[in-house]
Amino acid sequence: MHELSLAQGIVDIVAEAARAQSFSRIRRIRLAIGALAQVEPDALSFGFDAVSRGTMAEGATLDIERPSGAGYCLGCSGQVELIQRGDPCPACGGFDVMVTGGDDLRVTELEVD
């Protein structure tokens, strides 16, 4: 379950931001987890609850956005939306599609005290 290590990374990122900007507590963390990121949001939330205990992020709410996947089709030279990796191009049906977005996990916003 790599979501546990991702959750630890999120706690580390927000703790560093808190130290740098003198936050006393983190109340809400907004994440963007792309549809192609291969991250299970429920497992990430569960892992976050476990690894944030005893930190300034303990009890923080995770708000998770799920931006869609994006790709570039080499066959028809089109920008396309992808539902999952390995899907054919919705325009031409070809499988030469490079993922260009929606495969990342980012902390986009913090609500702090």
N, C-alpha and C positions, 0 to 999 in steps of 0.2 A: 504494500500500500504506500505508494510514493506521496500520497496526499499528506501524510504525517510530516514528512520532511519539508514539503511545501508550506505547511502550516507553521512549522518552526521558522522557516525563512521569512514568512510574513511577520511573525512576532519579532524576529531580529530586525527587520527593516523598520517597523514602526517604533521599536524601542530606540533604535539609533536616531530616528527623526525626533523622538521625544527628548532624548538627551541633548541633541543639537539645538532644539528650539524651546527647551525648558517646559515641556508639557508635564502635568502631574498625573494625568489619567487619559486613557484613550477610550472613548465611548462608542464610536462607530468607525468601521473600516469599510470603505467601498472598494470592491474588486471588479475588474473586468476579466472574465475567463472566457476566452474565445471558444466557440463551438467545436473547433478542431484541436483544442489544447490537450485533449485526453486527460482531463481532470474531472473527477466526479464531485460536484459541489457538495452533496450531502456528506461524503467522506471527508472532504476538506473542512467543513464546518465542525464535524465531530472531532477531527484531529486538532483543530484550532482550540476548541474548548479544553482539550487535554493539555496541550503545550502552553497555553496562555495562563494557566493557574499559577498564582504567585507573582505574576508580572503586572505591569501597569495596563496591560491589555485584557486582563481577566475581566470577564463579563461583557466585553465589547461585542456589539452586534456586527455581524458580517452582512453587508448588502452586496449581493452578487449579480452583476449584469452578465449576459451571455451574448456578446456580439457574434453575428453570423460569420461563417468562414468565407474567404474570398480566394479566388484563384485566377490565373492567367492561362488560357488555353493556347497551346502552341499550334494546334491544328487550325483554329479559325481566328487566332489573334484577338480573342475577346476576353474582357474581364467578366468573370462569372461568380455567382454566389454558390458556395459549396455547403451541403448539409453535413457530409462526412468525408473523411479522407478516402480516396479511391473511387469516388463517384465519377461518372463520365461528365463531360461538358454538357450542360443542359441545352446549349445552342446547337452543337454539331454532333454530339454523341461520342466524341473522341475521348481517349483516356490520357492524353498527354497534357495534363493540367498541373501546373505548379501552384502550390499554396503560396499566397501572397499576404494573407491576413487571417485573423481569427484563430491563431494557434499559440497565443501567448496568454500569460497571466500577469496582470499589473495591479498594483495598489494605485487607485486613482484619486482617492480622497480620504481624509481623516477628520473625524469630529472629536475634539479634544477639550480638556479643561486646562 
